[in-house]
Amino acid sequence: MTLDQAITLLGVPKKINVKRGTGPSLDSTSIEYAAHGVMIHTLSGKPNVKAIELFRTFKGQFANGIKMGDKVPTLIEKYSVPQSLPR
């Protein structure tokens, strides 16, 4: 998703945080949507959202129906058994 699409979907942010990296290509932006329980992260100069952070207050669900707090059996039902597990 592009940053423009995210802002259109979530609305005008109340808070934007810019972090300077060791070079312009490593600068990042974090946009908080506290009312939605979401923070999005981008790299400067890149049009796409790189990460979505969900707060405990997030009440929504993803397009596939997964919600915060869903148990492993629900995840397996939606995505099937993983080929490997992280150590």
C-alpha positions in Angstrom: 0.0 0.0 0.0 1.3 3.5 -0.8 1.5 6.1 1.9 -1.1 8.2 0.0 -3.5 5.2 0.1 -2.9 4.7 3.8 -3.6 8.4 4.6 -6.7 8.3 2.4 -7.9 5.2 4.3 -7.0 6.3 7.8 -7.4 10.1 7.6 -5.2 13.0 8.3 -2.7 12.1 11.0 -2.5 14.1 14.3 1.2 13.1 14.8 4.1 12.4 12.4 7.5 11.5 13.7 10.6 11.8 11.4 13.8 10.0 12.4 17.0 10.9 10.7 19.2 8.0 9.7 22.9 8.0 9.0 22.0 9.1 5.4 19.0 10.5 3.6 18.0 7.0 2.3 17.9 5.8 5.9 15.5 8.4 7.2 12.1 7.1 8.3 8.7 8.4 9.1 6.2 7.0 11.7 2.6 8.1 11.5 0.4 7.4 14.6 -3.3 6.9 14.4 -4.1 6.4 18.1 -7.9 6.4 17.5 -7.4 3.4 15.2 -4.8 1.7 17.3 -2.3 1.8 14.4 1.1 3.2 13.6 2.5 3.1 10.0 6.2 3.3 9.2 7.8 4.3 5.9 11.4 5.0 4.6 12.0 8.5 3.3 11.8 8.8 -0.4 9.9 5.5 -0.7 6.2 5.6 -1.7 5.1 2.4 0.1 4.3 1.7 3.8 7.0 -0.6 5.1 5.5 -1.7 8.4 2.3 -1.5 10.3 2.4 -1.5 14.1 -0.8 -2.5 16.0 -1.4 -1.2 19.5 -3.3 -3.1 22.1 -6.2 -0.7 21.4 -6.6 -2.0 17.8 -10.1 -3.3 17.4 -10.2 -3.9 13.7 -9.5 -7.0 11.7 -7.6 -7.8 8.6 -9.2 -8.6 5.2 -8.9 -12.3 5.8 -10.8 -12.1 9.1 -7.8 -12.4 11.5 -8.1 -10.2 14.6 -5.7 -9.3 17.5 -5.7 -12.1 20.1 -6.8 -14.9 17.7 -5.4 -18.2 18.8 -3.1 -20.5 16.9 -5.9 -22.8 15.7 -7.6 -19.8 14.0 -4.4 -18.8 12.3 -3.8 -22.4 11.1 -7.4 -22.4 9.8 -6.9 -19.2 7.8 -3.3 -19.8 6.6 -2.8 -23.6 7.0 0.0 -25.2 8.9 3.4 -23.3 8.6 6.2 -25.0 6.8 8.6 -23.9 9.5 8.6 -22.2 12.8 11.0 -19.5 14.0 13.4 -20.5 16.7 
